[in-house]
Every structure is written in structure tokens, then in C-alpha cells.
Amino acid sequence: MGHSTSSATASVGGFRQPMAWLHTWAGLTLGWVLYLMFVTGTAGYFDTEIDRWMQPELPPAQITRDTRGASEVLLTRLQADAPGADQWLLSLPADRNQPYASIFWRGADISAGAPSASGNQTIDLSTGAPLQARDTGGGQTLYMMHWRLHYMTRTYSDWIITFATLFMFVGLITGVIIHKKIFKDFFTFRRGKGQRSWLDAHNALSVFTLPFQLMITYSGLLFMGFSFLPLIVGAHYGTEGQDRRAFFDEVFSPPGLVEAANQPAPLIPLATVIDEAEQRWGEGRVRSIDIRHPGDQNARIVVSETIDRTVASGAGRLVFDGVSGELLHNAPSASSPAKGIRDTFIGLHEGLFAAPLVRWLYFLSGLMGTGMVATGLILWAVKRRQRAERNRDQMPRGLVLVEKLNAGTIAGLLTGVAAYFWANRLLPVEWAGRANWEAHILFLTWLAMLTHAFVRPRERVWPEQLALSALAYVALPILNALTTERHLGQSLEHGDWVMAGFDLTVLAIGVLLAYAAWKTRPSPGRQSASASPSLQTVVQDSL
């Protein structure tokens, strides 16, 4: 019995060793990409709120349940600004995800008075006039950055993000396998133990958010699956561009759409289709009204449902004949079981359904996931530096490179995001290219912080970068007060919690970064061997 037990133990231990190797190198290989994904993806959970802060000219949200009145205002605007268009899209301010009314048109007749063949406007429902606000990338740019990598084409970014997500999924699974006392270790934190302290911090952040990390990673793989596994689509539809378009049209486009007949016919009053939709879904549940070929005999009206009461990302749709008002198709949110599963996972990933409390849980889980990746990267370097110092070996160049990339990325990217917000307030409001330059300044700032990490002494890099990042965030509410009329005091006085919440959140982030900068400052008499993991002190004193 004893022999068999010891053999089983040895077998498990032998299995854990390659898992540990896989966990370590899967985490390091694409760790910096994962860190970018976590930082920008976590910010994306408040993309709508960030949009609002970066366009301070906009009024508070104009969410309304008066679907008929709002649609009439938008339709009147489209008839005036987009005559002869192939498509009119009315987006109604139904919930937090869509706080303002907007219109979009395509194929308008410029000779008939349309300002452009295609365009979009955000509309003030109280006046019917367009809302004027500065051009900005807003929260959407940060959100898309976590899976588009901004400057890359989809051909490359999809593969990089998919591999990074797959590596993280491998890291999560192998992490569970190699930590035989993972839940016991969650309640253990040993202060002042160097590498052991970093591992405890990494374990705590990982275990506490493990369900979230598994969900966000697996759903991300499903989201990117069409790019990562194109042969699944190709086997049934073909591999050419038009074949893929046929697949997406069949799966995602509303049914019953036809070409224009080029025969004039009056459009049915929108109240008719809205009444039918609200009888099925409930009052105020219409999210958008998509009118194809308005004024044509073959006009179609696609009414889409809001998604705030369901986890799935897909919305129910009703397709009407735009002339007679006949209901042609009732397209459920999930056209098939496979699409229903896919939409549910995507909905969980994006969190658009989340109420304020759940959204904050998403945000905090994302922050802890960011900390999990960061501590994993630092742990890799701390472990190898302590081993080299213990053996009195020369520091490997690869280790020095990783340490500098860690500092320039972990602290530097945070500074870059702050610079993105600074650019929004400081670039000229009327400048046509300001939205692009907001993002350019983010990456230029990140590049400057990486450069700083390579030229400054190792013991000075972390405190200097964290201090600069802290200053950038703490000063944002001050910059906002100096450059707009939406300062924190006014926002609190008027109960504008979107503007106030942003200022308070960045202020809190700045304070935490300032604390980290203070804890990582070089102290007199600190020995070289203990100084290497200077950020260790922050984890020890804050957990």
C-alpha cells in the first residue's frame, strides 16, 4: 500500500513539473499583450461613461420610454438630412448602453439636399437638432484596443489576440494543476519572503477571480473563433471572401431583406410597427428601427429589441413590410442553439446586461486580473534575479530585458492611458484629427515610458514611473475643472454621477499609484539582493 501511494505521489509530481514549465512560459511569452488586453478591456466595461466624460459638451443621458415621440423626432431629421437614402437607422436612447438618440444614413442623394451620401448624428430629442460635441475616440477606442491592437489589421490582430487568449487559458488550467494547495494558499500571505510573497499575491489574485478569468478567456476564444478556426466556416460555405460574407449574412443579418423595386410608395407610420413590437416585448423595449429603401415599394422596417434584460448579446428582431405594415418575420435573438450559446458567452464577456453593481464587479475583477498578469510577469523576473544573486552569477541579458519591459509596460501603459485622457482635454476642440491623436499620444507616452525604463537605474525606474503615473491621474480632475464647466463640484451638486464617477475613480487610481510609488522608493541601507523586487513591498503592505 505504501509503495503504491508513493508511486502515485511521484506520478502526480512528475505531471506537475511539465505543467509548471508550461504555465511559466505560456504566461511570459505573451504576458505583455495580455496586460494590454486586461487594462484596456477593463476600461471598456465603462466605455459609455468614458465616452460621456470625453465629450463634456453633451448633456446628461436622455434615456426615454417614449418610443413613438423619439422615433418621430429622428424620422423628421432623417427626412430632412438624408433624402433618397438606401437606409435610415434610428437608434433610440433606451438604456445605459445607448444613452442618446442618434441617426445613421447610407446612400443619400446629395443632389436632393443631403449633406453627404452617408453619415451619422447624435440628436437632442428636446429640440430635434444635432448635439455638438468634440470628436474623440472615447471609451470605444480603449475597448476595441483590447482585441484590435489599434494599429494592426484584423488579419494580424485576430491571430495575435487569439493566441494570447489561448495561452492565458492554458495558463489558468495549468495554474490550477500545479497549485495542489491552491485554496489553502489563497488564505496565506507571507510578508517579507521575497519570491514567496510574490507567489502568494499572484495566487490570491488568481484564485479570487478564477471563475471570472475562466469565463472571460473561454468566451474570448469563442468570440475570436471565426478568425482562429476559419475552416469550420470554409467547409460549409467556401473559403473566398464572398463565401464568408454569405455566412455572416445568413447568421447575423435580418431575414426578408430585398432589393429596391425603384417604385415610389409611402412609408407606413412608425407608430404602427412600434405598437406591434411593444405588444410583444413591452413598453420602451425598442432599441433601434432600421428602414431599408424608405419610400420604395420594397421598403422593409427592422425593429430590434433592447438587450438589457438578457445576458445574451443577440437581440430579437421584427421585420415589417414598410408599405403595408405586415409582419414578415419574427426573428428570435438566437436563430439556432449554436448561435444562442455563442451570444450568451459573448454577452457574459461584454457585460452589456450588467446593472451598476454587477458592472463594478466586472470592473474590479478586471483590475484583479490585471494584477494577476502583472504579478506573474514580476514573479518571473524576481525568481531568476534572486537565483542569479544567490549563485553570484552575471545577470542574464534576457532577465534584464524582461525587468525593463515589465516596468515600462506595467507602469508605462497606465501612464499612457492617463495621457489619452489628458489629450482629450488639451488638443484643440475643432481639430479634425484629434480622435486619432488621442490614441497616438497614448502610445507615444507608453514608448517614452519604455525608453525611460531602459535608461534609468533599475532601483529608480519603478518609483519614478509610478509617481509620474500617479500625478497624471490625480491631476485629471483638476485639468477637467480648468478646461470645462463640468468640474467635480458641479457634477456632485447636480447629481451627474457619470462625470463625478469618472473624476472620483481616476483620483482613487492616482492615490493608489502614489502609495505604490512611495513604497517602492529606494531606502537607505537596502541591500542589493532585497532591493531587486522593489514592487514586492507594495504587495506585502497592501494585502
C-alpha positions as CSV (number, residue, x, y, z in Angstrom):
1,M,0.0,0.0,0.0
2,G,2.8,2.4,1.0
3,H,4.6,1.7,-2.2
4,S,1.6,2.3,-4.4
5,T,0.9,5.6,-2.6
6,S,4.4,6.8,-3.0
7,S,4.3,5.8,-6.7
8,A,1.1,7.7,-7.2
9,T,2.5,10.8,-5.5
10,A,5.6,10.6,-7.7
11,S,3.4,10.3,-10.8
12,V,1.4,13.4,-9.8
13,G,4.6,15.3,-9.1
14,G,6.1,14.3,-12.4
15,F,2.9,15.5,-14.1
16,R,3.0,18.9,-12.3
17,Q,6.6,19.6,-13.4
18,P,5.9,20.0,-17.1
19,M,2.6,21.8,-16.2
20,A,4.7,24.3,-14.2
21,W,7.0,24.8,-17.1
22,L,4.1,25.3,-19.5
23,H,2.4,27.7,-17.0
24,T,5.6,29.8,-16.7
25,W,6.4,30.2,-20.3
26,A,2.8,30.5,-21.6
27,G,2.4,33.4,-19.2
28,L,5.7,35.2,-20.1
29,T,5.6,34.7,-23.9
30,L,2.5,36.9,-24.4
31,G,2.2,38.4,-20.9
32,W,2.7,42.0,-22.1
33,V,0.0,41.6,-24.7
34,L,-2.3,40.1,-22.1
35,Y,-1.6,43.0,-19.8
36,L,-2.6,45.5,-22.6
37,M,-5.8,43.4,-23.2
38,F,-6.7,43.5,-19.5
39,V,-6.0,47.2,-18.9
40,T,-8.0,48.4,-22.0
41,G,-10.6,45.6,-21.7
42,T,-11.3,46.5,-18.1
43,A,-11.7,50.2,-19.0
44,G,-14.1,49.0,-21.7
45,Y,-16.6,48.0,-19.0
46,F,-17.3,51.7,-18.5
47,D,-16.9,52.6,-22.2
48,T,-20.2,54.6,-22.3
49,E,-19.3,56.5,-19.2
50,I,-15.8,57.3,-20.6
51,D,-17.5,58.4,-23.8
52,R,-19.5,60.9,-21.9
53,W,-16.5,62.3,-19.9
54,M,-14.6,62.7,-23.1
55,Q,-17.4,64.7,-24.6
56,P,-18.3,67.2,-21.8
57,E,-20.4,69.2,-24.2
58,L,-23.1,66.5,-24.1
59,P,-26.0,66.8,-21.6
60,P,-26.8,64.0,-19.1
61,A,-28.3,60.9,-20.7
62,Q,-31.6,61.4,-22.4
63,I,-33.0,57.8,-21.8
64,T,-36.7,57.8,-22.6
65,R,-39.5,55.2,-22.8
66,D,-41.5,57.4,-25.2
67,T,-40.5,55.4,-28.3
68,R,-43.1,56.9,-30.6
69,G,-42.2,60.5,-29.8
70,A,-38.5,59.8,-30.1
71,S,-38.8,58.0,-33.4
72,E,-40.9,60.8,-34.9
73,V,-38.2,63.3,-34.0
74,L,-35.5,61.1,-35.5
75,L,-37.5,60.3,-38.6
76,T,-38.2,64.0,-39.3
77,R,-34.5,64.7,-39.1
78,L,-33.6,61.9,-41.5
79,Q,-36.2,63.0,-44.0
80,A,-34.6,66.5,-44.0
81,D,-31.0,65.5,-44.0
82,A,-30.9,62.2,-45.9
83,P,-33.4,62.3,-48.8
84,G,-33.2,59.4,-51.3
85,A,-31.2,57.2,-48.9
86,D,-31.0,53.4,-49.2
87,Q,-31.0,53.1,-45.4
88,W,-32.2,55.0,-42.4
89,L,-31.2,53.8,-38.9
90,L,-32.9,55.3,-35.9
91,S,-31.1,54.4,-32.6
92,L,-33.3,55.2,-29.6
93,P,-32.0,56.1,-26.1
94,A,-33.4,53.0,-24.4
95,D,-30.8,52.2,-21.7
96,R,-27.3,52.8,-20.3
97,N,-25.7,51.2,-23.4
98,Q,-27.3,53.8,-25.7
99,P,-27.9,57.0,-23.6
100,Y,-28.5,59.3,-26.6
101,A,-30.7,59.2,-29.7
102,S,-28.8,59.0,-32.9
103,I,-29.4,58.6,-36.7
104,F,-27.4,57.0,-39.5
105,W,-28.0,57.0,-43.2
106,R,-26.4,55.4,-46.2
107,G,-26.8,56.1,-49.9
108,A,-28.5,59.5,-49.6
109,D,-29.0,61.7,-52.7
110,I,-26.6,64.7,-52.4
111,S,-28.4,66.4,-55.3
112,A,-31.6,66.4,-53.3
113,G,-30.0,68.3,-50.5
114,A,-28.3,65.6,-48.4
115,P,-25.1,66.9,-46.8
116,S,-23.3,63.6,-47.6
117,A,-24.1,60.2,-49.1
118,S,-23.6,58.6,-45.6
119,G,-23.3,60.0,-42.2
120,N,-24.5,59.9,-38.6
121,Q,-25.6,62.4,-36.0
122,T,-26.4,62.4,-32.2
123,I,-29.8,64.1,-31.8
124,D,-31.1,66.2,-28.9
125,L,-34.7,64.9,-28.5
126,S,-35.8,68.1,-26.9
127,T,-35.0,70.2,-29.9
128,G,-34.5,67.8,-32.8
129,A,-31.2,69.4,-33.5
130,P,-27.8,67.6,-33.6
131,L,-25.8,67.6,-30.4
132,Q,-22.5,69.2,-30.9
133,A,-19.5,67.7,-29.2
134,R,-15.8,67.3,-29.7
135,D,-14.6,64.4,-31.8
136,T,-13.0,61.7,-29.6
137,G,-12.1,58.1,-29.6
138,G,-13.8,57.8,-26.2
139,G,-14.2,54.6,-24.3
140,Q,-14.9,52.7,-27.6
141,T,-11.3,53.1,-28.7
142,L,-10.0,51.7,-25.4
143,Y,-12.5,48.8,-25.6
144,M,-11.6,47.9,-29.2
145,M,-7.9,48.2,-28.4
146,H,-8.1,45.1,-26.3
147,W,-8.8,43.0,-29.3
148,R,-7.9,45.1,-32.3
149,L,-4.5,46.3,-31.0
150,H,-5.3,49.6,-32.7
151,Y,-2.7,49.9,-35.4
152,M,-2.9,46.3,-36.8
153,T,-5.2,45.0,-39.4
154,R,-7.6,42.3,-38.4
155,T,-5.5,39.8,-40.4
156,Y,-2.8,40.0,-37.8
157,S,-4.5,41.3,-34.6
158,D,-7.1,38.4,-34.6
159,W,-4.4,35.8,-34.6
160,I,-2.3,37.5,-32.0
161,I,-5.2,38.1,-29.7
162,T,-6.5,34.6,-30.2
163,F,-3.1,33.0,-29.4
164,A,-2.7,35.3,-26.3
165,T,-6.1,34.3,-25.1
166,L,-5.3,30.6,-25.7
167,F,-2.0,31.0,-23.8
168,M,-3.9,32.6,-20.9
169,F,-6.4,29.7,-20.9
170,V,-3.6,27.3,-20.8
171,G,-2.0,29.3,-18.0
172,L,-5.2,29.2,-16.0
173,I,-5.7,25.5,-16.3
174,T,-2.0,24.7,-15.6
175,G,-2.1,27.1,-12.7
176,V,-4.9,25.1,-11.1
177,I,-3.0,21.9,-11.7
178,I,0.4,22.9,-10.3
179,H,-1.0,24.5,-7.1
180,K,-2.1,21.4,-5.1
181,K,-3.0,23.7,-2.2
182,I,-4.5,26.4,-4.2
183,F,-7.4,27.2,-2.0
184,K,-5.3,26.9,1.2
185,D,-2.7,29.2,-0.4
186,F,-5.5,31.7,-1.1
187,F,-5.8,32.4,2.6
188,T,-2.0,32.5,3.1
189,F,0.2,35.6,2.6
190,R,3.7,35.6,3.9
191,R,5.2,39.1,4.3
192,G,8.8,39.8,3.5
193,K,9.5,36.4,2.0
194,G,10.7,37.7,-1.4
195,Q,9.7,35.3,-4.2
196,R,7.2,33.6,-1.8
197,S,5.4,36.8,-1.2
198,W,5.1,37.5,-4.9
199,L,3.7,34.0,-5.4
200,D,1.2,34.4,-2.6
201,A,0.0,37.7,-4.2
202,H,-0.3,36.0,-7.6
203,N,-2.2,33.1,-6.1
204,A,-4.6,35.3,-4.2
205,L,-5.4,37.4,-7.3
206,S,-5.8,34.4,-9.5
207,V,-7.9,32.2,-7.2
208,F,-10.2,35.1,-6.1
209,T,-11.1,35.9,-9.7
210,L,-10.7,32.4,-11.2
211,P,-14.4,31.9,-12.3
212,F,-14.2,35.4,-13.9
213,Q,-10.9,34.7,-15.6
214,L,-12.1,31.3,-17.0
215,M,-15.3,32.8,-18.3
216,I,-13.6,35.9,-19.9
217,T,-10.9,33.7,-21.5
218,Y,-13.2,31.0,-22.8
219,S,-15.8,33.4,-24.1
220,G,-13.0,35.4,-25.7
221,L,-11.9,32.3,-27.6
222,L,-15.4,31.8,-28.8
223,F,-15.6,35.5,-29.9
224,M,-12.4,35.1,-31.9
225,G,-13.2,31.6,-33.1
226,F,-14.3,32.7,-36.6
227,S,-10.8,34.0,-37.3
228,F,-8.9,31.3,-35.4
229,L,-10.8,28.4,-37.0
230,P,-11.8,29.6,-40.5
231,L,-12.0,26.1,-41.9
232,I,-15.2,25.5,-39.9
233,V,-16.9,28.2,-42.0
234,G,-15.0,27.2,-45.1
235,A,-16.0,23.6,-45.0
236,H,-19.7,24.6,-45.4
237,Y,-19.6,27.9,-47.2
238,G,-16.3,28.1,-49.1
239,T,-13.1,29.9,-48.4
240,E,-13.4,33.0,-50.6
241,G,-14.4,36.5,-49.4
242,Q,-17.9,36.3,-50.8
243,D,-18.4,32.9,-49.1
244,R,-17.5,34.3,-45.7
245,R,-19.9,37.2,-46.3
246,A,-22.6,34.8,-47.2
247,F,-22.1,33.0,-43.9
248,F,-22.2,36.3,-41.8
249,D,-25.3,37.4,-43.8
250,E,-27.1,34.2,-43.1
251,V,-26.2,34.1,-39.4
252,F,-26.4,37.8,-38.4
253,S,-28.4,39.7,-41.0
254,P,-32.2,40.1,-40.5
255,P,-34.3,37.9,-42.8
256,G,-36.6,39.1,-45.5
257,L,-34.5,41.9,-46.9
258,V,-34.9,42.5,-50.7
259,E,-33.5,44.9,-53.3
260,A,-35.3,48.1,-54.0
261,A,-38.1,47.9,-56.6
262,N,-37.5,51.5,-57.7
263,Q,-41.2,52.2,-57.5
264,P,-42.2,55.0,-55.1
265,A,-44.5,54.2,-52.3
266,P,-45.3,56.0,-49.0
267,L,-43.7,54.7,-45.8
268,I,-46.1,53.4,-43.2
269,P,-46.3,55.5,-39.9
270,L,-43.7,54.1,-37.5
271,A,-46.3,54.1,-34.7
272,T,-47.8,51.1,-36.3
273,V,-44.7,48.9,-36.1
274,I,-43.8,50.3,-32.7
275,D,-47.2,49.3,-31.3
276,E,-46.7,45.7,-32.6
277,A,-43.2,45.5,-31.2
278,E,-44.2,46.8,-27.7
279,Q,-47.2,44.4,-27.6
280,R,-44.6,41.6,-27.9
281,W,-41.7,43.0,-25.9
282,G,-43.2,45.6,-23.5
283,E,-43.2,49.4,-23.4
284,G,-39.9,51.1,-24.1
285,R,-38.2,47.9,-25.3
286,V,-37.4,49.1,-28.8
287,R,-33.7,49.8,-29.3
288,S,-33.5,50.7,-33.0
289,I,-35.6,51.0,-36.1
290,D,-33.7,50.1,-39.3
291,I,-35.5,51.3,-42.5
292,R,-34.3,49.8,-45.8
293,H,-35.3,51.5,-49.1
294,P,-37.5,54.2,-47.5
295,G,-40.1,55.5,-49.9
296,D,-39.8,52.4,-52.1
297,Q,-42.4,49.7,-52.8
298,N,-39.9,47.1,-51.3
299,A,-39.2,49.1,-48.1
300,R,-38.5,47.0,-45.1
301,I,-38.5,48.0,-41.4
302,V,-36.4,46.0,-38.9
303,V,-37.3,46.7,-35.3
304,S,-34.7,45.5,-32.7
305,E,-35.2,44.8,-29.0
306,T,-33.1,46.1,-26.2
307,I,-30.7,43.6,-24.6
308,D,-30.7,45.0,-21.0
309,R,-32.9,42.1,-19.7
310,T,-30.9,39.2,-21.1
311,V,-27.3,38.0,-20.8
312,A,-27.1,37.1,-24.5
313,S,-25.7,39.7,-26.8
314,G,-28.2,39.0,-29.6
315,A,-31.5,41.0,-29.8
316,G,-34.9,39.9,-31.0
317,R,-36.0,41.5,-34.3
318,L,-39.2,42.0,-36.1
319,V,-39.2,42.6,-39.9
320,F,-42.2,44.5,-41.4
321,D,-43.2,45.5,-44.9
322,G,-42.5,49.2,-44.9
323,V,-45.6,50.0,-47.0
324,S,-48.3,47.7,-45.7
325,G,-47.0,47.2,-42.2
326,E,-47.4,43.4,-42.4
327,L,-45.2,41.5,-40.1
328,L,-43.0,39.4,-42.3
329,H,-40.6,37.7,-39.9
330,N,-40.3,37.4,-36.1
331,A,-36.5,36.6,-35.8
332,P,-35.6,35.5,-32.2
333,S,-32.4,36.6,-30.7
334,A,-31.0,33.1,-31.2
335,S,-31.7,31.8,-34.6
336,S,-30.2,28.4,-33.7
337,P,-28.9,26.7,-30.5
338,A,-25.3,27.2,-31.6
339,K,-25.9,30.9,-32.0
340,G,-27.7,31.1,-28.7
341,I,-24.8,29.6,-26.9
342,R,-22.4,31.9,-28.7
343,D,-24.5,35.0,-28.0
344,T,-24.7,34.0,-24.3
345,F,-20.9,33.7,-23.9
346,I,-20.3,37.0,-25.8
347,G,-22.9,38.7,-23.6
348,L,-21.1,37.4,-20.5
349,H,-17.8,38.6,-21.9
350,E,-19.0,42.1,-22.8
351,G,-21.2,42.6,-19.7
352,L,-23.7,44.9,-21.5
353,F,-26.5,43.4,-19.5
354,A,-24.9,44.3,-16.2
355,A,-26.6,46.6,-13.7
356,P,-24.4,49.1,-11.9
357,L,-23.4,46.8,-9.1
358,V,-22.6,43.9,-11.4
359,R,-20.7,46.3,-13.7
360,W,-18.5,47.3,-10.8
361,L,-17.9,43.7,-10.0
362,Y,-16.8,43.2,-13.7
363,F,-14.5,46.2,-13.4
364,L,-12.9,45.1,-10.1
365,S,-12.5,41.6,-11.4
366,G,-10.8,43.0,-14.4
367,L,-8.5,45.1,-12.2
368,M,-7.5,42.0,-10.2
369,G,-7.0,40.1,-13.4
370,T,-4.6,42.9,-14.5
371,G,-2.8,42.5,-11.2
372,M,-2.7,38.7,-11.7
373,V,-0.9,39.2,-15.1
374,A,1.4,41.9,-13.6
375,T,2.4,39.9,-10.6
376,G,3.1,36.9,-12.8
377,L,5.4,38.9,-15.0
378,I,7.2,40.3,-12.0
379,L,7.4,37.0,-10.3
380,W,9.2,35.5,-13.3
381,A,11.9,38.2,-13.1
382,V,12.2,38.2,-9.3
383,K,12.7,34.4,-9.2
384,R,15.5,34.5,-11.7
385,R,17.2,37.6,-10.2
386,Q,17.3,36.1,-6.7
387,R,18.7,32.8,-8.1
388,A,21.4,34.7,-10.0
389,E,22.3,36.8,-7.0
390,R,22.4,33.8,-4.7
391,N,24.8,32.0,-7.1
392,R,26.7,35.2,-7.7
393,D,26.2,34.8,-11.4
394,Q,26.2,37.6,-14.0
395,M,22.7,38.9,-14.7
396,P,21.4,37.3,-17.9
397,R,20.6,39.9,-20.6
398,G,17.2,38.3,-21.1
399,L,16.4,38.8,-17.4
400,V,17.4,42.5,-17.6
401,L,15.3,43.0,-20.7
402,V,12.3,41.4,-19.1
403,E,12.7,43.6,-16.0
404,K,12.8,46.8,-18.1
405,L,9.9,45.7,-20.2
406,N,7.9,44.9,-17.1
407,A,8.4,48.4,-15.6
408,G,7.9,50.2,-18.9
409,T,4.7,48.2,-19.6
410,I,3.1,47.7,-16.2
411,A,3.5,51.3,-15.1
412,G,4.1,52.9,-18.5
413,L,0.8,51.7,-20.1
414,L,-1.1,53.1,-17.2
415,T,0.6,56.5,-17.8
416,G,-0.3,56.2,-21.5
417,V,-4.0,55.7,-20.7
418,A,-3.9,58.8,-18.5
419,A,-2.2,60.7,-21.3
420,Y,-5.1,59.6,-23.6
421,F,-7.5,61.5,-21.2
422,W,-5.1,64.5,-21.0
423,A,-5.0,64.7,-24.8
424,N,-8.8,64.8,-24.9
425,R,-8.8,68.0,-22.8
426,L,-5.7,69.7,-24.3
427,L,-6.0,69.1,-28.0
428,P,-7.9,71.8,-29.9
429,V,-11.6,71.0,-29.9
430,E,-12.1,71.9,-33.6
431,W,-9.0,69.9,-34.8
432,A,-10.2,67.3,-37.4
433,G,-7.6,64.7,-36.4
434,R,-8.0,64.9,-32.7
435,A,-9.6,61.5,-32.1
436,N,-6.7,59.7,-33.9
437,W,-4.1,61.8,-32.0
438,E,-5.6,60.9,-28.6
439,A,-4.6,57.3,-29.4
440,H,-1.3,58.4,-30.9
441,I,-0.4,60.2,-27.7
442,L,-1.3,57.2,-25.6
443,F,1.2,55.0,-27.5
444,L,3.8,57.8,-27.7
445,T,3.6,58.2,-23.9
446,W,4.0,54.5,-23.5
447,L,7.0,54.5,-25.8
448,A,8.5,57.3,-23.7
449,M,8.0,55.3,-20.5
450,L,9.6,52.2,-22.1
451,T,12.6,54.4,-23.0
452,H,12.8,55.8,-19.5
453,A,12.8,52.2,-18.2
454,F,15.8,51.4,-20.3
455,V,17.9,54.4,-19.5
456,R,17.3,54.8,-15.7
457,P,18.9,52.7,-13.0
458,R,16.8,49.7,-12.0
459,E,16.2,50.8,-8.5
460,R,14.8,54.2,-9.7
461,V,12.6,53.0,-12.5
462,W,9.6,51.8,-10.5
463,P,9.2,54.7,-8.1
464,E,9.7,57.3,-10.9
465,Q,7.3,55.7,-13.3
466,L,4.6,55.1,-10.6
467,A,5.0,58.6,-9.3
468,L,4.5,60.1,-12.8
469,S,1.5,57.9,-13.4
470,A,0.0,58.9,-10.0
471,L,0.5,62.6,-10.9
472,A,-1.2,62.1,-14.3
473,Y,-4.3,60.5,-12.7
474,V,-4.6,62.7,-9.6
475,A,-4.4,65.9,-11.8
476,L,-7.1,64.8,-14.2
477,P,-10.0,66.2,-12.2
478,I,-8.0,69.4,-11.8
479,L,-7.4,69.5,-15.6
480,N,-11.1,68.8,-16.2
481,A,-12.1,71.8,-13.9
482,L,-9.7,74.1,-15.7
483,T,-10.8,73.2,-19.3
484,T,-14.5,72.5,-19.0
485,E,-17.5,73.6,-16.9
486,R,-18.1,70.1,-15.8
487,H,-15.9,70.1,-12.7
488,L,-16.3,67.6,-9.9
489,G,-18.1,70.1,-7.6
490,Q,-20.7,70.9,-10.2
491,S,-21.2,67.3,-11.1
492,L,-21.8,66.3,-7.5
493,E,-24.1,69.3,-7.0
494,H,-26.3,68.3,-10.0
495,G,-26.1,64.6,-9.3
496,D,-24.3,63.9,-12.5
497,W,-22.7,60.6,-11.4
498,V,-21.2,59.7,-14.7
499,M,-19.0,62.8,-14.8
500,A,-18.4,62.7,-11.0
501,G,-17.8,59.0,-11.0
502,F,-15.0,59.3,-13.6
503,D,-13.2,62.0,-11.7
504,L,-13.5,60.1,-8.4
505,T,-12.3,56.9,-10.0
506,V,-9.2,58.4,-11.6
507,L,-8.5,60.2,-8.4
508,A,-8.6,56.9,-6.5
509,I,-6.4,55.2,-9.0
510,G,-3.9,58.1,-8.7
511,V,-3.8,57.8,-4.9
512,L,-3.1,54.0,-5.1
513,L,-0.3,54.7,-7.6
514,A,1.1,57.4,-5.4
515,Y,1.1,54.9,-2.5
516,A,2.9,52.3,-4.7
517,A,5.5,54.9,-5.7
518,W,6.1,55.8,-2.1
519,K,6.5,52.2,-1.1
520,T,8.9,51.4,-3.9
521,R,11.2,54.3,-3.3
522,P,14.8,53.3,-2.6
523,S,15.5,53.3,1.1
524,P,18.9,53.9,2.7
525,G,20.7,50.7,3.6
526,R,18.5,48.4,1.4
527,Q,20.7,45.6,0.2
528,S,21.1,44.8,-3.4
529,A,19.6,41.4,-3.1
530,S,16.5,42.6,-1.4
531,A,16.1,45.7,-3.5
532,S,15.6,43.9,-6.7
533,P,11.9,43.2,-6.3
534,S,11.1,46.7,-5.1
535,L,7.5,46.4,-6.1
536,Q,7.2,43.5,-3.7
537,T,6.9,45.9,-0.8
538,V,3.6,47.2,-2.2
539,V,2.0,43.8,-2.3
540,Q,3.2,42.9,1.1
541,D,1.9,46.1,2.7
542,S,-1.4,46.3,0.8
543,L,-2.7,42.8,1.0
